Amino acid sequence: MKPSTNRMLNRIKSVYMFIKENGTVSTQEIVEEFGITPRTIQRDLNVLAYNDLVISPSRGQWTTTQKKVRMTS
């Protein structure tokens, strides 16, 4: 796997864990937590939403779904 792909997957996993640990969070809170551009965070959130791991109950707010996830290192 390319280093850039591995970095992206690690970042997406970290974003998911941040949302799971904090309940409902805003896109801006995620941007501030990770120091990444809003566009990059939006792409990561789109990947998580596509895989039914997060939902946006209201515009700009994110929470995890009930889908079971097995984490690997």
C-alpha atoms as a printed R data frame, in Angstrom:
   type eleno elety resid chain resno       x      y      z
1  ATOM     1    CA   MET     A     1   0.000  0.000  0.000
2  ATOM     2    CA   LYS     A     2   1.249  3.486 -0.841
3  ATOM     3    CA   PRO     A     3   2.348  5.620  2.126
4  ATOM     4    CA   SER     A     4  -0.194  8.285  1.116
5  ATOM     5    CA   THR     A     5  -3.011  5.714  1.129
6  ATOM     6    CA   ASN     A     6  -1.921  4.430  4.515
7  ATOM     7    CA   ARG     A     7  -1.850  8.005  5.875
8  ATOM     8    CA   MET     A     8  -5.343  8.654  4.528
9  ATOM     9    CA   LEU     A     9  -6.744  5.460  6.063
10 ATOM    10    CA   ASN     A    10  -5.156  6.270  9.423
11 ATOM    11    CA   ARG     A    11  -6.616  9.792  9.296
12 ATOM    12    CA   ILE     A    12 -10.106  8.498  8.449
13 ATOM    13    CA   LYS     A    13  -9.875  5.987 11.295
14 ATOM    14    CA   SER     A    14  -8.815  8.786 13.667
15 ATOM    15    CA   VAL     A    15 -11.703 10.998 12.528
16 ATOM    16    CA   TYR     A    16 -14.149  8.128 13.132
17 ATOM    17    CA   MET     A    17 -12.746  7.519 16.628
18 ATOM    18    CA   PHE     A    18 -12.931 11.252 17.432
19 ATOM    19    CA   ILE     A    19 -16.612 11.349 16.472
20 ATOM    20    CA   LYS     A    20 -17.352  8.119 18.375
21 ATOM    21    CA   GLU     A    21 -15.646  9.402 21.548
22 ATOM    22    CA   ASN     A    22 -17.268 12.854 21.429
23 ATOM    23    CA   GLY     A    23 -20.811 12.033 20.291
24 ATOM    24    CA   THR     A    24 -22.140 14.601 17.836
25 ATOM    25    CA   VAL     A    25 -19.445 16.950 16.553
26 ATOM    26    CA   SER     A    26 -19.335 19.691 13.951
27 ATOM    27    CA   THR     A    27 -17.212 19.638 10.828
28 ATOM    28    CA   GLN     A    28 -15.404 22.688 12.234
29 ATOM    29    CA   GLU     A    29 -14.532 20.847 15.463
30 ATOM    30    CA   ILE     A    30 -12.983 18.051 13.401
31 ATOM    31    CA   VAL     A    31 -11.036 20.580 11.313
32 ATOM    32    CA   GLU     A    32  -9.685 22.208 14.489
33 ATOM    33    CA   GLU     A    33  -8.848 18.863 16.124
34 ATOM    34    CA   PHE     A    34  -6.849 17.521 13.182
35 ATOM    35    CA   GLY     A    35  -5.516 20.754 11.678
36 ATOM    36    CA   ILE     A    36  -6.565 19.716  8.185
37 ATOM    37    CA   THR     A    37  -8.444 21.722  5.566
38 ATOM    38    CA   PRO     A    38 -12.256 21.608  5.633
39 ATOM    39    CA   ARG     A    39 -12.239 20.085  2.129
40 ATOM    40    CA   THR     A    40 -10.035 17.169  3.210
41 ATOM    41    CA   ILE     A    41 -12.207 16.544  6.273
42 ATOM    42    CA   GLN     A    42 -15.310 16.620  4.063
43 ATOM    43    CA   ARG     A    43 -13.794 13.974  1.783
44 ATOM    44    CA   ASP     A    44 -12.987 11.804  4.822
45 ATOM    45    CA   LEU     A    45 -16.523 12.242  6.162
46 ATOM    46    CA   ASN     A    46 -17.921 11.296  2.738
47 ATOM    47    CA   VAL     A    47 -15.942  8.023  2.875
48 ATOM    48    CA   LEU     A    48 -17.274  7.304  6.367
49 ATOM    49    CA   ALA     A    49 -20.852  8.202  5.368
50 ATOM    50    CA   TYR     A    50 -20.655  6.081  2.201
51 ATOM    51    CA   ASN     A    51 -19.677  3.116  4.379
52 ATOM    52    CA   ASP     A    52 -22.590  3.852  6.754
53 ATOM    53    CA   LEU     A    53 -20.271  4.622  9.681
54 ATOM    54    CA   VAL     A    54 -21.354  8.230 10.275
55 ATOM    55    CA   ILE     A    55 -24.462 10.259  9.557
56 ATOM    56    CA   SER     A    56 -25.213 13.946  9.519
57 ATOM    57    CA   PRO     A    57 -28.414 14.507 11.536
58 ATOM    58    CA   SER     A    58 -28.230 18.221 10.709
59 ATOM    59    CA   ARG     A    59 -26.071 20.244  8.359
60 ATOM    60    CA   GLY     A    60 -22.463 20.337  9.543
61 ATOM    61    CA   GLN     A    61 -23.035 17.947 12.457
62 ATOM    62    CA   TRP     A    62 -21.789 14.347 12.511
63 ATOM    63    CA   THR     A    63 -22.410 11.303 14.675
64 ATOM    64    CA   THR     A    64 -21.609  7.615 14.368
65 ATOM    65    CA   THR     A    65 -24.155  5.001 13.317
66 ATOM    66    CA   GLN     A    66 -24.962  1.755 15.094
67 ATOM    67    CA   LYS     A    67 -23.015 -0.240 12.500
68 ATOM    68    CA   LYS     A    68 -20.529 -2.601 14.162
69 ATOM    69    CA   VAL     A    69 -16.901 -1.829 13.416
70 ATOM    70    CA   ARG     A    70 -13.870 -3.982 14.081
71 ATOM    71    CA   MET     A    71 -10.731 -1.911 14.449
72 ATOM    72    CA   THR     A    72  -7.328 -3.166 13.403
73 ATOM    73    CA   SER     A    73  -4.001 -1.477 13.942
